[in-house]
Amino acid sequence: MGHGPAVKLGKDNAAAYKTRLGVKMFAVYTIVYATFVILNTTNPKMMESIVLGQTAAVIWGFGLIALALIMAFIYNRLCTKAEQQMNS
Amino acid sequence: MIYTQSPLAIGLFCFFVLFVLGLSFYLAKRTSSAEGYYAAGGQIHWATNGIAFAGDYLSAASFLGICGMIATAGYDGWMYSIGYLAGWIVALFLVAEPMKRLGKYTFTDALDSKFNSKSIQLMAAISTLLVSVFYLIPQMVGAGVLVQPLLGLPHWVGVCIVGVVVTLIVATAGMASTTYVQFFKGALLLIMSTVVVISVLFRGLSTTPENNGQPYHDFKTLHADSSLTLVEEGYTMVAGLDSEFGEAGFVKLAKDGQESIWHLIKTETGYTLEEALYVTKLADGTKLFNGAPAEDGKFFPVGHIRELRVNGEEVTATGAVGPFAYLSALKDSTIVLWGKKYIKQGDNTLTIYYQKPTPGSRVLRPGLKFKVDNATGLQKFNFMSLMLALFCGTAALPHILIRYYTVPSQAAARKSTIVAIAAIGFFYILTLFLGMGAMTNGVINLTDNNMSAPLLALSFGVILFAVISSLAFATVLGTVSGLIVAASGAIAHDLMDNFMGMQMTDRGKVRAGKISAVVIGCIAIYLGIVFEGMNVSFLVGWAFAVAASANLPAILMLLFWSKTTARGVAASIFVGLVSSLGLILVSPDMWVRYGKLPADAPVQFNSPALISIPLSFLALVIISMMTQKDVIKGHANSEA
């Protein structure tokens, strides 16, 4: 019987920091996503209004996809920095 | 609809199949150990793994199902894209690194990392098997759907081809070959979808879309006075206002011995009659398309703009446009969508598809498929529950989670997730243009919208169709191979090795995994044939709901709540599985499949996640609190 990783992993002193950061960033994205879902549920006609030449729904959709990518890059940058500082 | 087979498409398909099989046999030499078979030796580069994630994730449901749904229901189809992509945020911020740190071959390893509990091993393995099977069925059905236009072979042959090829891929080199197949497929899918979207934008929008050189069907409109006397000559009334057609808002006419059905629209002076399409299912099961056998080709593809507006002016074509100008023009135009009504005529059942001109701004916001406008509380609940399942499901899918074991470090797990988010997010943006392109380029097959993306490619010529269809088939190969690796790991590693404690050598473990893969491959072939005709996105939504309910609460609480106990984890998986599956089985969608009225179903919503996920969390907390004497100090996330 053997659990544990398939390859040997070194000790990661930044794990606790990365976990805290992940939870915070997850909370931010979840709030934005929940707002999007609630707006669609409670006031769908508002999503038809025009913003920047598109429907608000299209702007929200592009925004959510772009936000996911931007937050992912920020998270990676902060995690990599923490790993370099704490594991060196 | 009748498709013409292209030798090029058949050639490309054969080339791809031979390529992946050759790759699998080559990699088989490197997979003699359990690490090699289940985790590709843990040495895959993060960038390769990230694209392989995309290859794994962008299944038939994503490529065929979402594009088809956008083509017929507009923005509501894109809601799936947004929800699926958001799910990767849960994977990146909460699950990726701990999963890599705690697990070995399967996600059960991670859940069981600090407990060594038989109940967790059993429940997590059952959950993996059930979710994988839920996910396998639509993929196999998708293979059968594709093989007909691509190779001209019947459904069951397509299912068998995929089953045999995938079983060979997995049984020869396990996760190593699966990873590279998914990498190539993911990369090619992104590239070729981009090519189609660029072609769509170059063509622009037109009220008379061109389809591979063929003119678009010229839809006729007739006029009648208030007593339904037609202005146009040559038509005779077969079934009028006092018939079952009239009651449903249609009339049946005949001209030159040819019957046709028309949608009635009341006007101030009488009626306008708009041409409709219809499928007749005869008592013996035979289907007629627009009154003739399918071979006659009278059932044509549809999808057009009625009034095209650019900067406030009505035009007939836009010419080449940029992506935002494309969406903006659609928003200002009137697009013809298609409604569907059923009429019973003696022993025959008619499905009538009629034109529904809809403002573009209405198409590009939610509400055409999901009932959110003037919706009841239950309808709103159903929508929110689906969006929750999509958000929570990704990070709980076993075939996605095992990909974290193929990279060498936690940082690589994180980076590969970011590559996946970039690739999948980009693809989901493309789906909006692919779907809207299909909606307005006269390529939708109303009897099966799953083929919208390949048929959009066909409108640009047979070469693009051949490539896209082969890729769609490869999409199924990639996803099914990932699912079979996950399911074989659940049987051979979780159940046989860990739960039953069978003593096996390293080679024995690999052999057990390969035999399991063959057995699951056979089961997948059987299910793919049995479930022929089912919508490919139907079970995927449910697979997300079951995975999110059974697996995610256990994963998150194990990582973030130090009082979690083994019995709490097992109870959470059990409650999540039973509640989500139970609610699905008594849902209105299932009631229809039982041959009953959906209104009679015991529950009036189809997506169970908003109930089953909280129940699963609750079960974990209550049972963990009751079994605190079993708690193991230091929760999983603190073990760096």
Interface residues (C-beta under 8 A of the other chain):
Chain A: M1 G2 H3 G4 P5 A6 V7 L9 G10 K11 D12 N13 A15 A16 K18 T19 G22 V23 M25 F26 Y29 T30 Y33 F36 V37 I38 N40 T41 T42 P44 K45 M47 E48 I50 G53 Q54 T55 A56 A57 V58 G61 F62 L64 I65 A66 A68 L69 M71 A72 F73 Y75 N76 C79 T80 E83
Chain B: E35 Y38 A39 G41 G42 Q43 Y75 W78 M79 S81 I82 L85 A86 W88 I89 V90 L92 F93 L94 E97 P98 K100 R101 L102 G103 K104 Y105 D109 A110 D112 S113 N116 F324 L327 S328 K331 S361 R362 L364 R365 P366 G367 V372 D373 A375 K380 F383 M384 M387 L388 F391 Y405 P408 S409 Q410 A411 R414 K415 T417 I418 I421 A422 G425 Y428 I429 L432 D497 N498 G501 L559 F560 N637 S638 A640
